[in-house]
């Protein structure tokens, strides 16, 4: 009956109850919306960085993070991959080979501003003048009028397995994905290409070259178009010289200017050839199920890896391995996120204060206007603790009604917004890009955004109800009935 | 909770005049109002036996309500003692006094004070619920009490749908639901028209005569005073007179303050 009594008391003044529930409702929707945007924007950025750069979780040699060089890689082991794949909560494993190179491209520009493709261009440059006929307006004439422009920039090589490459297909803004079937002419167009098709000369050259996807800003800087050949030069495994020609098969937009300026994706085998590191990985990126406990998975990954020894070690040992999470690998991002979230806590506190005062107002009115009635209830034998429980139930009920309805409205709204993020334009978009964010208001649908509101509102309601409980604890029936 | 008191309270009703239900000894209640010390109740000593139908009368400010609060354990005396079924209320802690009231004292208030969100039946059942009486027994007893006060047909109505007289009858039923040792009624007819007041008094007199329920009223309503078999008159917080009447003459006799 206590519950029934509390519930009915709530509807003694329906307007007040509804107003209070509505204030909780709006606060919950606003708080959820705000948290979702904030986490969504960060998640989006981190997703970009994580999925395209570090991975959520990764296995590598213990010394690799300190000194990220090929010599701190380890040999490819299929059994290790199989064991990692069998871990509960891991949905994918992707070996990688990463390294740093200088990427260089030479651009020839003719007087009529046409740019022959690089392979044909090189052939033209070396063709003897006698071989050209006076009337021939194509290669020879244009060759005489051309100007040469060399551009070089540091490139971050990511040698990826087929699945990891395939995951990046939605990042492709021009060209096509590498073809990884062994005996196929890798540069032949495999279908419709946004930027046209490669010609036979390119195809001939490509047999000697690797295939690459370039970050769009890197390609822009190098003035490399689709089908152009880019020279990669660097240091390979154990001091070998890394030198390779790669054909630009596609351009990718990684949603992050820094990544766009440096990233070069190669098929894993091409990367191993480039660095003279056949059978070597620098890490294995692990795909966890969404919202997994990464720390627990990390420990499990290390445990599984402890049965294996890297190439230059005689015995297997867990200490030889590290399994950093993205937050370990990108600590500055994590810190920036925490700092940003710290700032927004102030706004959330204001929202929660609004909720708190809304509930307090209702509970206070409920307490003060029913003081006489409370006096009567205690007089006829109702213990103060029971009375307090009833009032607490009333306060909690009105709060939870608002919170439940607020969540019921938030969940579809946030999911809709997550599916349809708001694109930013103009200077705001530029600012976002400058700081490495995708210029969109992305929304997070992480479950904790929603249930956190429940807990917070329930806690607020409990804290706010402490005042009426205090009043009830001190209630003297005679005084209460006299005051009434 | 005093188990002896509780079992005694739950004893079958009937005229057992020899049983002492209530006793006050040199009861004193003073209030400090700035520098002034007000004696609301002074040196009040009297006894009430089971089955009495007593009116405490007196002019406004004579201390009736203060005395009733002391008798009901709602207030603590500055001096003296209130003993109900042998239990000294002063010896009980606040929470124990709440439990003692629940099991031993029924209250009827001037303003009815029913719980507005509960039906008449639920109001009657309320004190039984607090006592932990099971649902079927609650229902049986509430039906019995509502029938006794003539409100069986209104059992499921909420107080706002009942007249003042009907509400006060529900309040009487509620006061009796916990099988108290006695019922304290503070100006029970003050807000009622004469027909309703008369009907209410009939019910209480019938309960007193048939069930032996002990009633103690504070009142200045002549209709109540006329029906009482004992009239205790307070003047300035002191007992001015304590008249007992023959049961046969009660209802017609006038008070006779000493």
Interface residues (C-beta under 8 A of the other chain):
Chain A: X1 X5 X8 X9 X11 X12 X372 X373 X376 X377 X378 X379 X380 X381 X382 X383 X384 X386 X477 X478 X481
Chain B: X69 X72 X74 X75 X95 X98 X99 X101 X102 X103 X107 X109 X113 X115 X116 X117 X118 X122 X125 X126 X127 X129 X130 X131 X174 X178
